[in-house]
Amino acid sequence: MIGKSPEFLYIGFILPTLFALTLVGEGIYKISKNEEGFFTFILGIFFLVGVIAGYFFLFLQ
């Protein structure tokens, strides 16, 4: 499987991005309900940063 094939793009970037956005959304929802949601929100941000960094390292060389 070539690194820039659509399968790698889907598995390596789109699914983790959706997971990170789910964590961010859940964190925002919990924060808005005055519950403990800061950890979930920060974890989602870290996942997004990791996906973006991975994109830059793989595709912008």
N, C-alpha and C positions, 0 to 999 in steps of 0.2 A: 504494500500500500504506500503510495507516494504521499509525502507530508502535506501537500497542498490539494489533495483530493477532497471532494465534497464529503465523503464519509468521515475523514479525519476532522474536517472543519465542524461537522455536526456533533460528533462525539466529543471532540476536544474543546470546543468553544461555545457552541450554542446551548448544549445541555447544562454545563456548569454556569453559564450566564443566567439561564432561567432559574437554576437553583439559588444563585446569589440574589437575584431579584425577588425571589420568594422569601428569602431570609430578611431582606431589607423591608419588604412589605409587611411581613409579620412583625418585625421590630417596631415599625412605625405604628401599626395597629395597636400593639401592646402598650406603647408609650402613650398613645392617645387615650387609652382606657385606664391610664395611671397604674399600669402593672410593670413588672420587671421586663423591659424589652431592649435595654441598651446593649446588652451582650449580643443578642441576636442581630441587632442592627449593625453593630461594629463587625461582627463575623461576616455578615453579608457584604459589607464594604470591602473587607479584606479579600473575600472571594472575587469580587469584581476587579479589584486591583491586580490580583493574581492572574485572572483571565486576560486582562489588558496587557500586562507585562509579558505573558506567554505569547500573545499575538505579536507584540513588537519583536520579541526575540526570534520567533519562527519565520515571520513573513516579511519583516523589514530589514533583512540583512544586506 
